[in-house]
Amino acid sequence: MFGAMSNCKETWGVFPCSTSLPGSFILVLVYGRVILYAANWLSDGSELLLEILDPGIIGGLVLPILGALPDAFIIAVSGLGGTQEEAQKQISIGVGTLAGSSIMLLTVAWAGSVLLGRCDLKKDGTMKNKTLTHRWNLFKTGISTDRFTPLSAMLMGASVLLYGTIQIPSILARTFHPLASLVGGIMCFVFLAGYCIFQVIYPEMQSRMMDRAKNKHRRVNAMRLMEENTSAFGNLLSFDGSLNMRTVEPMFKNFDKDNSGSIDRGELRALLLGLSISNEKGDALEEDLKYWMKEFDQDEDNVIGFDEFCNVLKKWLQERRDENRKASRRPTRGPSRIQGMRQNNGGEEIPEDERHLLARDEEEGGEEDEEKENEQDEEEDENKPPPSRTQIATLSATSQRHLAFQPSLSPLPSPPFAISAGEVVSSFQFAKRKRSKNLSLTLSQIYGAVTLNNTLCLGIFLLIVHFKHLKWTYTSEVAVTVGATLIMSLIGLRSTKFRSWMAIPVALIYPLSVFIVWFLDYVVHLDD
C-alpha cells in the first residue's frame, strides 16, 4: 500500500507528484492549504462586490461562473484529447466528480453554512443578525434569507431536468444516441444563456418594481396629506369626490410668492413643507422635489403652471379612487408594520406592490446599523484583493491528478472535495458573518454553482459524448444528482427561514448518495 504504484510525471514540470499513500496525503494537506487561502481571498473580494452589485448577481452568476469556467476548460481538454478509450475513462471520472461536486455543495456547504451562520430567531422566524444566545439549541436558532433567494433554488431545480435529455434515451435504447447527446448539449447552453441574462435583468426589474411601488405610495400619501392640511383654503374635494377648484386655486396662489402664475422649485419646496407632505431634510426632501417637478412640470420649463398642477392632482386623485376600489375587494392582511401604516393612511388598504416593498424593508431593517458596526471589518477586507478563481481550480485539478485516485472506488468523495473546496470554504466564510444579507449571498452562490454544473459542465460532457461517440452509462450518478438537487430545490423554494436542525438531515444526504451509487453500481449492476 505504501510502496510506489508507478512512476508519476510532474504537471508542467513544476507541481510535485506522488504515487505513495503518505506522499499523496502530504500533497492533500499542501494543496488544501493553498486552496483555503485562495477561498478566503475569494470570500473577502466578493464581500466588497456587495457594495456595488446585487447579491443575486454576485452569488447567482458572478461567483458560479468564475468557479465553473476553469473546471469546464479542464473537462474539455481532458475529454477531447487522446483516444476514444482514454476519453471514455476521463468522462467516467468527470461525471462522478461532477455529481459529487453538486451533491457536496448542496449538502456539506449548505448544512455548514446554516450551522456557522445561525443566529437567534425572532417570533416570525427571521434571524436576529449577529445575535447568538441559544448557542447549542438547534430549534431556537437558524438563518433567514431575502425573498429572492428561493428563485435561485427554483432555477437550480429546473436546470437539473436537463439530465433527462441524455438519460431517458439511454435507458430506453441502451445504446449510443448521437442526436440525444447533441440536443442535450445545445439545450444546456441555451438554458445557460437564458440563466445569465435573467440573473442580470431580474435585479433591474425588481428595482423598477420597487421604485414604482415607492412612487405610488408617495402619490397616495401626498393626496391624503393635502386633504388634511388644506382646510385653511377649504375642502380639497367637492361633494361628488372631484377636485375642488375653489380650494386648489387659492392654495396655488398662496405658494406662488412672486405672482408669476407658476410655481418654481423654491416655491414647490415651501409647498411640500407647508402642507407637511415632506417634512424631512436632506436627501428625502430633495427626492420629493425631484419627483414632483418630474410629475408636474409637463412642458419641462422648470416651473409648474396652474393647469399642470390641476391636471396632475386630478390624475393622482383618480389613482387613489381606483386603489380604494381594489382595496374594498381585498382581504386585509399583512405584517404588523403594514397594519400600522394602513392606520396612518386613514384605514386605506396598502396596495399589493407597496406591501411587498414594506415587507422587504421590514425584513432587512436594522442591517444598515449592523453594517456601520462592521465598517472597520469592511475596511480591512478592502486591503485584500480578490484572487483568480482559475488558480483554485487549477490547483484542485492538479492535486486530483497527483493523488492517483481509483475512479471506480471513489467516484463521489475525493475528487469533488478538491474541485469544490473553494466554493465550500468561501460559503463558510460568508456564513460566519451571521447576517441575513450574507446568508442570502451564500445560498445563492451554492444554488448558482449547482446550476452551472447542470448547464455549462453537463453541456460540455454531452458534446464530448456526441463528438467522440462515447457511451453514456452513468445512471447511478444521474439518479443521485437529480434526487439531491430536486430535494434541496424544494427546500429552498418552500421557505426563506431555516432552523439549525435542518442541517443534520441535509448533511446526511451526502453519505446516502455515496451508498446509493455503490449499491446501484456494484450490487444491482445497473449499467452493465
C-alpha positions as CSV (number, residue, x, y, z in Angstrom):
1,M,0.0,0.0,0.0
2,F,2.8,2.4,0.9
3,G,5.0,1.5,-2.0
4,A,5.1,3.2,-5.3
5,M,2.5,2.0,-7.7
6,S,4.0,3.6,-10.8
7,N,6.3,6.5,-11.8
8,C,4.5,9.8,-11.9
9,K,5.1,12.8,-14.1
10,E,5.2,16.3,-12.6
11,T,2.5,18.5,-14.1
12,W,4.1,21.3,-16.3
13,G,7.4,20.3,-14.7
14,V,6.5,22.4,-11.6
15,F,3.9,20.7,-9.4
16,P,5.2,17.8,-7.4
17,C,3.6,14.4,-7.5
18,S,3.5,11.2,-5.5
19,T,2.3,7.6,-6.1
20,S,2.5,6.5,-2.4
21,L,-0.1,7.0,0.2
22,P,2.0,9.1,2.7
23,G,3.2,11.3,-0.2
24,S,-0.3,11.8,-1.5
25,F,-1.6,12.7,2.0
26,I,1.1,15.3,2.3
27,L,0.1,16.8,-1.1
28,V,-3.5,16.8,0.0
29,L,-2.5,19.0,3.0
30,V,-0.3,21.3,1.0
31,Y,-2.8,21.8,-1.9
32,G,-5.7,22.1,0.6
33,R,-3.9,24.8,2.5
34,V,-3.3,26.8,-0.7
35,I,-7.0,26.4,-1.7
36,L,-8.1,27.5,1.7
37,Y,-6.1,30.8,1.4
38,A,-7.5,31.4,-2.1
39,A,-11.0,30.7,-0.9
40,N,-10.6,33.2,1.9
41,W,-9.5,35.9,-0.6
42,L,-12.4,35.0,-2.8
43,S,-14.8,35.5,0.1
44,D,-13.3,38.9,1.1
45,G,-13.3,40.1,-2.5
46,S,-16.9,39.0,-3.1
47,E,-17.9,40.8,0.1
48,L,-16.6,44.0,-1.5
49,L,-18.7,43.4,-4.6
50,L,-21.8,43.5,-2.4
51,E,-21.3,47.3,-2.2
52,I,-21.9,47.8,-5.9
53,L,-23.8,44.7,-7.1
54,D,-27.0,42.9,-6.1
55,P,-26.4,39.7,-4.0
56,G,-28.3,37.7,-6.6
57,I,-25.9,38.7,-9.3
58,I,-22.8,38.0,-7.2
59,G,-24.0,34.7,-5.7
60,G,-26.1,33.5,-8.6
61,L,-24.0,34.5,-11.5
62,V,-20.5,36.0,-10.9
63,L,-19.1,33.5,-8.4
64,P,-20.5,30.4,-10.0
65,I,-19.2,31.4,-13.4
66,L,-15.8,32.2,-12.0
67,G,-15.8,28.8,-10.4
68,A,-17.2,26.8,-13.3
69,L,-15.2,28.2,-16.3
70,P,-11.8,26.8,-15.2
71,D,-13.4,23.4,-14.4
72,A,-15.2,23.5,-17.8
73,F,-11.9,24.1,-19.5
74,I,-10.3,21.2,-17.7
75,I,-13.2,19.0,-18.7
76,A,-13.0,20.0,-22.3
77,V,-9.2,19.5,-22.6
78,S,-9.2,16.1,-20.8
79,G,-12.2,14.8,-22.8
80,L,-11.3,15.9,-26.3
81,G,-7.7,14.7,-26.2
82,G,-6.5,11.1,-26.6
83,T,-8.2,8.0,-28.0
84,Q,-11.8,7.0,-27.6
85,E,-10.9,4.7,-24.7
86,E,-9.0,7.4,-22.9
87,A,-11.8,9.9,-23.4
88,Q,-14.3,7.3,-22.1
89,K,-12.2,6.9,-19.0
90,Q,-11.9,10.6,-18.5
91,I,-15.6,11.1,-18.9
92,S,-16.3,8.4,-16.3
93,I,-14.1,10.2,-13.8
94,G,-15.6,13.6,-14.7
95,V,-19.2,12.6,-14.4
96,G,-18.6,11.1,-11.0
97,T,-16.7,14.2,-10.0
98,L,-19.5,16.5,-11.3
99,A,-22.2,14.5,-9.4
100,G,-20.1,14.5,-6.2
101,S,-19.4,18.2,-6.5
102,S,-23.0,19.2,-6.9
103,I,-24.1,17.0,-4.0
104,M,-21.3,18.2,-1.8
105,L,-22.3,21.8,-2.4
106,L,-26.0,21.1,-1.7
107,T,-25.3,19.1,1.5
108,V,-22.0,19.9,3.1
109,A,-21.8,23.5,2.0
110,W,-25.5,24.2,2.7
111,A,-25.5,22.5,6.1
112,G,-22.2,24.0,7.2
113,S,-23.4,27.5,6.2
114,V,-26.6,27.1,8.2
115,L,-24.7,26.0,11.3
116,L,-22.0,28.6,11.0
117,G,-24.4,31.4,10.2
118,R,-27.1,30.5,12.7
119,C,-28.5,33.2,15.0
120,D,-31.3,33.6,17.4
121,L,-34.7,33.6,15.8
122,K,-37.4,36.2,16.2
123,K,-41.1,35.3,16.7
124,D,-41.7,35.4,13.0
125,G,-38.8,33.0,12.3
126,T,-36.4,35.6,10.9
127,M,-32.8,35.7,12.2
128,K,-31.5,38.3,14.7
129,N,-28.4,39.4,12.9
130,K,-25.1,38.8,14.8
131,T,-27.0,37.5,17.9
132,L,-26.5,34.0,19.2
133,T,-27.5,33.4,22.8
134,H,-29.0,29.9,22.3
135,R,-25.7,28.6,21.1
136,W,-26.5,24.8,21.0
137,N,-30.2,25.0,20.7
138,L,-31.0,23.8,17.1
139,F,-34.6,24.7,17.3
140,K,-34.3,28.3,18.6
141,T,-31.6,29.2,16.2
142,G,-31.4,29.3,12.4
143,I,-31.0,31.6,9.4
144,S,-33.2,33.6,7.1
145,T,-32.6,34.9,3.6
146,D,-34.2,37.5,1.4
147,R,-37.3,36.7,-0.7
148,F,-35.3,36.5,-3.9
149,T,-33.1,33.5,-2.9
150,P,-35.9,30.9,-3.5
151,L,-35.9,31.9,-7.1
152,S,-32.3,30.7,-7.4
153,A,-33.4,27.4,-5.9
154,M,-36.2,27.1,-8.4
155,L,-33.8,27.8,-11.4
156,M,-31.5,25.2,-10.0
157,G,-34.3,22.6,-9.8
158,A,-35.3,23.4,-13.4
159,S,-31.7,23.0,-14.6
160,V,-31.3,19.5,-13.3
161,L,-34.0,18.3,-15.6
162,L,-31.5,18.7,-18.4
163,Y,-30.1,15.4,-17.4
164,G,-33.2,13.8,-18.8
165,T,-32.2,14.7,-22.4
166,I,-29.5,12.1,-22.4
167,Q,-30.5,9.8,-19.5
168,I,-34.0,8.9,-20.8
169,P,-32.9,7.9,-24.3
170,S,-30.0,5.9,-22.8
171,I,-32.4,4.0,-20.6
172,L,-34.9,3.3,-23.4
173,A,-32.4,2.3,-26.1
174,R,-29.3,1.1,-24.0
175,T,-27.2,2.2,-27.0
176,F,-25.4,5.4,-28.1
177,H,-27.7,8.2,-29.2
178,P,-25.8,10.8,-31.1
179,L,-28.9,13.0,-31.5
180,A,-29.8,12.9,-27.8
181,S,-26.4,14.0,-26.7
182,L,-26.2,16.8,-29.3
183,V,-29.7,18.1,-28.5
184,G,-28.9,17.8,-24.7
185,G,-25.7,19.7,-25.1
186,I,-27.4,22.5,-27.1
187,M,-30.2,22.7,-24.6
188,C,-27.7,23.1,-21.7
189,F,-26.1,26.1,-23.3
190,V,-29.4,27.6,-24.3
191,F,-30.5,27.3,-20.6
192,L,-27.1,28.7,-19.5
193,A,-27.5,31.8,-21.8
194,G,-31.1,32.4,-20.5
195,Y,-29.9,32.0,-16.9
196,C,-27.2,34.5,-17.3
197,I,-29.5,37.0,-19.0
198,F,-32.1,36.5,-16.3
199,Q,-29.7,37.0,-13.5
200,V,-28.6,40.3,-14.9
201,I,-32.1,41.6,-15.8
202,Y,-34.1,40.4,-12.8
203,P,-32.5,42.7,-10.2
204,E,-33.1,45.7,-12.5
205,M,-36.7,44.5,-12.9
206,Q,-37.1,44.3,-9.1
207,S,-35.5,47.7,-8.7
208,R,-38.0,49.2,-11.1
209,M,-40.9,47.5,-9.4
210,M,-39.7,48.8,-6.0
211,D,-39.4,52.4,-7.4
212,R,-42.9,52.1,-8.9
213,A,-44.3,51.0,-5.5
214,K,-42.5,53.7,-3.7
215,N,-43.7,56.4,-6.1
216,K,-47.3,55.1,-5.8
217,H,-47.1,55.3,-2.1
218,R,-45.7,58.8,-2.4
219,R,-48.7,59.9,-4.5
220,V,-51.3,58.3,-2.3
221,N,-49.7,59.7,0.8
222,A,-49.5,63.2,-0.8
223,M,-53.2,63.3,-1.6
224,R,-54.1,62.2,1.9
225,L,-51.9,64.9,3.5
226,M,-53.2,67.6,1.1
227,E,-56.7,66.7,2.2
228,E,-55.8,67.1,5.8
229,N,-53.7,70.2,5.6
230,T,-55.6,72.4,3.1
231,S,-58.5,73.2,5.4
232,A,-57.4,76.8,5.6
233,F,-58.3,77.1,1.9
234,G,-61.4,74.9,2.0
235,N,-62.1,71.2,1.3
236,L,-59.8,69.7,-1.3
237,L,-62.6,67.5,-2.7
238,S,-66.1,68.5,-3.8
239,F,-69.3,66.7,-2.7
240,D,-69.1,64.4,-5.7
241,G,-65.5,63.5,-4.9
242,S,-63.9,65.5,-7.7
243,L,-61.1,68.1,-7.2
244,N,-62.5,71.3,-5.7
245,M,-61.0,74.1,-7.8
246,R,-62.2,76.8,-5.3
247,T,-59.7,75.3,-2.9
248,V,-56.9,74.5,-5.3
249,E,-56.7,78.0,-6.8
250,P,-56.2,80.0,-3.5
251,M,-53.8,77.3,-2.3
252,F,-51.8,77.6,-5.5
253,K,-51.7,81.4,-5.3
254,N,-50.6,81.2,-1.7
255,F,-47.4,79.4,-2.6
256,D,-46.9,81.4,-5.8
257,K,-44.9,84.1,-3.9
258,D,-43.9,86.1,-6.9
259,N,-47.4,86.1,-8.5
260,S,-45.9,84.8,-11.8
261,G,-48.8,82.3,-12.3
262,S,-46.4,79.4,-11.8
263,I,-44.5,77.6,-9.0
264,D,-40.8,77.3,-9.3
265,R,-38.5,74.8,-7.4
266,G,-38.1,77.0,-4.4
267,E,-41.9,77.7,-4.1
268,L,-42.5,74.0,-4.5
269,R,-40.2,73.3,-1.6
270,A,-42.3,75.7,0.5
271,L,-45.5,73.9,-0.6
272,L,-44.2,70.4,0.3
273,L,-43.0,71.6,3.7
274,G,-46.0,73.9,4.3
275,L,-48.6,71.1,3.7
276,S,-46.4,68.6,5.6
277,I,-46.1,66.4,2.5
278,S,-42.3,66.3,3.1
279,N,-41.1,67.3,6.5
280,E,-37.7,65.7,6.2
281,K,-34.5,67.4,5.5
282,G,-31.6,66.3,3.3
283,D,-31.9,63.6,0.6
284,A,-35.6,62.7,1.3
285,L,-36.8,66.2,0.6
286,E,-34.6,66.5,-2.5
287,E,-36.1,63.2,-3.8
288,D,-39.6,64.5,-3.3
289,L,-38.7,67.8,-5.0
290,K,-37.2,65.9,-7.9
291,Y,-40.2,63.6,-8.2
292,W,-42.8,66.4,-8.0
293,M,-41.0,68.5,-10.6
294,K,-40.8,65.5,-12.9
295,E,-44.6,64.7,-12.5
296,F,-46.0,68.3,-12.6
297,D,-43.7,70.1,-15.0
298,Q,-45.2,68.5,-18.1
299,D,-43.7,71.1,-20.6
300,E,-40.3,70.8,-18.9
301,D,-39.8,74.6,-18.5
302,N,-38.7,74.2,-14.9
303,V,-41.8,75.8,-13.4
304,I,-45.3,74.3,-12.7
305,G,-48.3,76.2,-14.2
306,F,-51.7,76.2,-12.6
307,D,-53.2,73.9,-15.4
308,E,-50.3,71.5,-15.0
309,F,-50.8,71.4,-11.2
310,C,-54.6,70.7,-11.6
311,N,-54.1,68.0,-14.2
312,V,-51.7,66.0,-12.2
313,L,-53.7,66.3,-9.0
314,K,-56.8,65.0,-10.9
315,K,-54.7,62.1,-12.1
316,W,-53.5,61.3,-8.6
317,L,-57.0,61.6,-7.2
318,Q,-58.3,59.1,-9.8
319,E,-55.5,56.7,-9.0
320,R,-56.4,56.9,-5.3
321,R,-60.1,56.1,-6.1
322,D,-59.0,53.1,-8.1
323,E,-56.8,51.8,-5.3
324,N,-59.7,52.3,-2.8
325,R,-62.0,50.2,-5.1
326,K,-59.3,47.4,-5.3
327,A,-58.8,47.6,-1.5
328,S,-62.5,47.0,-0.9
329,R,-62.3,43.7,-2.8
330,R,-59.2,42.5,-1.0
331,P,-58.9,40.9,2.5
332,T,-56.9,43.0,5.0
333,R,-53.7,41.2,5.9
334,G,-50.0,41.8,6.2
335,P,-47.2,42.3,8.8
336,S,-47.8,44.5,11.8
337,R,-45.8,47.3,10.3
338,I,-48.1,47.4,7.3
339,Q,-51.1,47.4,9.5
340,G,-49.7,50.4,11.3
341,M,-49.2,52.2,8.1
342,R,-52.7,51.4,7.0
343,Q,-54.0,53.0,10.2
344,N,-51.8,56.1,9.5
345,N,-53.4,56.2,6.0
346,G,-56.8,56.6,7.4
347,G,-57.8,53.0,7.1
348,E,-56.8,52.7,3.4
349,E,-55.5,49.4,2.2
350,I,-51.9,49.4,1.1
351,P,-51.5,48.3,-2.5
352,E,-50.0,44.9,-3.1
353,D,-46.8,46.1,-4.6
354,E,-46.4,48.5,-1.7
355,R,-46.9,45.7,0.8
356,H,-44.0,43.8,-0.8
357,L,-41.9,46.9,-0.6
358,L,-42.7,47.4,3.1
359,A,-42.3,43.7,3.9
360,R,-38.8,43.7,2.3
361,D,-37.9,46.8,4.2
362,E,-39.0,45.2,7.5
363,E,-37.1,42.0,6.6
364,E,-33.9,43.9,6.0
365,G,-34.5,46.5,8.8
366,G,-31.5,47.1,11.1
367,E,-28.9,45.8,8.6
368,E,-27.7,49.3,7.9
369,D,-26.8,49.8,11.6
370,E,-25.1,46.4,11.7
371,E,-23.1,47.4,8.6
372,K,-22.0,50.5,10.3
373,E,-20.8,48.4,13.3
374,N,-18.8,46.3,10.9
375,E,-17.4,49.3,8.9
376,Q,-13.9,48.6,10.4
377,D,-14.0,45.0,9.3
378,E,-15.1,46.0,5.8
379,E,-12.2,48.4,5.6
380,E,-9.8,45.6,6.5
381,D,-11.4,43.5,3.8
382,E,-10.6,46.2,1.2
383,N,-6.9,45.6,1.7
384,K,-7.2,42.0,0.5
385,P,-7.5,41.7,-3.3
386,P,-9.9,39.1,-4.8
387,P,-8.0,36.1,-6.1
388,S,-8.1,34.4,-9.5
389,R,-10.6,31.6,-9.3
390,T,-8.6,29.9,-12.1
391,Q,-5.8,29.3,-9.6
392,I,-8.1,27.5,-7.2
393,A,-9.5,25.2,-10.0
394,T,-6.0,24.5,-11.4
395,L,-4.6,23.6,-8.1
396,S,-7.7,21.4,-7.4
397,A,-7.3,19.6,-10.7
398,T,-3.6,19.2,-10.3
399,S,-3.9,17.8,-6.8
400,Q,-6.6,15.4,-8.1
401,R,-4.2,14.0,-10.8
402,H,-1.3,13.7,-8.4
403,L,-3.2,11.6,-5.8
404,A,-3.7,8.7,-8.1
405,F,-7.3,8.0,-7.2
406,Q,-9.0,4.9,-8.4
407,P,-12.1,6.2,-10.2
408,S,-14.1,3.1,-9.6
409,L,-13.6,3.2,-5.8
410,S,-14.0,7.0,-5.2
411,P,-16.4,8.5,-7.8
412,L,-18.0,10.8,-5.3
413,P,-16.0,11.6,-2.1
414,S,-12.4,12.6,-3.1
415,P,-12.1,14.5,-6.4
416,P,-15.3,16.6,-5.7
417,F,-13.7,17.7,-2.5
418,A,-10.7,19.1,-4.4
419,I,-12.9,20.7,-7.0
420,S,-15.5,22.1,-4.7
421,A,-13.2,23.2,-1.8
422,G,-13.1,26.8,-2.9
423,E,-16.9,27.2,-3.1
424,V,-17.4,25.3,0.2
425,V,-14.8,27.3,2.2
426,S,-16.0,30.7,0.7
427,S,-19.6,29.8,1.6
428,F,-18.5,29.1,5.2
429,Q,-16.7,32.5,5.2
430,F,-19.8,34.3,4.1
431,A,-22.0,32.5,6.6
432,K,-19.7,33.3,9.5
433,R,-20.7,37.0,9.1
434,K,-24.0,36.0,10.6
435,R,-26.1,38.5,8.6
436,S,-29.1,37.8,6.5
437,K,-27.6,39.6,3.6
438,N,-24.5,37.4,3.7
439,L,-26.6,34.2,4.1
440,S,-28.6,35.2,1.0
441,L,-25.4,35.5,-0.9
442,T,-24.2,32.2,0.5
443,L,-27.2,30.2,-0.6
444,S,-27.4,32.0,-3.9
445,Q,-23.8,31.0,-4.5
446,I,-24.5,27.4,-3.7
447,Y,-27.6,27.2,-5.9
448,G,-25.8,29.1,-8.7
449,A,-22.8,26.8,-8.6
450,V,-25.0,23.7,-9.0
451,T,-26.9,25.4,-11.8
452,L,-23.7,26.0,-13.6
453,N,-22.7,22.3,-13.1
454,N,-26.1,21.3,-14.6
455,T,-25.7,23.6,-17.6
456,L,-22.1,24.5,-18.5
457,C,-20.3,21.4,-17.3
458,L,-23.0,19.0,-18.3
459,G,-23.3,20.6,-21.7
460,I,-19.6,20.1,-22.3
461,F,-19.8,16.5,-21.3
462,L,-22.7,15.8,-23.6
463,L,-20.9,17.5,-26.6
464,I,-17.8,15.4,-25.9
465,V,-20.0,12.3,-25.7
466,H,-21.5,13.3,-29.1
467,F,-18.3,14.1,-31.0
468,K,-16.3,11.2,-29.5
469,H,-19.1,8.7,-29.9
470,L,-18.9,7.6,-26.3
471,K,-21.3,5.6,-24.2
472,W,-23.5,7.1,-21.5
473,T,-23.6,4.7,-18.7
474,Y,-23.9,6.9,-15.6
475,T,-27.4,6.1,-14.4
476,S,-26.4,5.9,-10.7
477,E,-24.6,9.3,-10.8
478,V,-27.5,11.0,-12.6
479,A,-30.0,9.4,-10.2
480,V,-28.4,10.8,-7.0
481,T,-27.7,14.2,-8.6
482,V,-31.2,14.7,-9.8
483,G,-32.6,13.4,-6.5
484,A,-30.5,15.6,-4.2
485,T,-30.9,18.7,-6.4
486,L,-34.7,18.4,-6.5
487,I,-34.9,17.8,-2.7
488,M,-32.8,20.9,-2.0
489,S,-34.6,22.9,-4.6
490,L,-37.9,22.2,-2.9
491,I,-36.5,23.0,0.5
492,G,-35.1,26.3,-0.8
493,L,-38.2,27.2,-2.7
494,R,-40.5,26.4,0.2
495,S,-39.2,29.0,2.7
496,T,-36.6,31.7,3.4
497,K,-36.3,30.6,7.0
498,F,-34.3,27.6,8.1
499,R,-33.9,26.3,11.6
500,S,-30.5,24.9,12.6
501,W,-31.7,21.3,13.0
502,M,-32.4,21.1,9.2
503,A,-28.6,21.0,8.7
504,I,-28.4,17.4,10.1
505,P,-30.7,15.6,7.6
506,V,-29.4,17.7,4.7
507,A,-25.8,16.7,5.6
508,L,-26.8,13.1,5.7
509,I,-27.9,13.2,2.0
510,Y,-24.2,13.1,1.0
511,P,-23.2,9.7,2.6
512,L,-26.6,8.4,1.5
513,S,-25.8,9.4,-2.1
514,V,-22.4,7.6,-1.9
515,F,-24.2,4.5,-0.7
516,I,-26.8,4.6,-3.4
517,V,-24.1,4.9,-6.1
518,W,-22.2,2.0,-4.6
519,F,-25.4,-0.1,-4.4
520,L,-26.6,0.6,-7.9
521,D,-23.1,0.1,-9.5
522,Y,-21.7,-2.9,-7.5
523,V,-24.9,-4.7,-6.3
524,V,-27.5,-4.0,-8.9
525,H,-25.0,-3.6,-11.7
526,L,-27.4,-1.1,-13.2
527,D,-25.4,-0.1,-16.3
528,D,-23.9,-3.5,-17.1
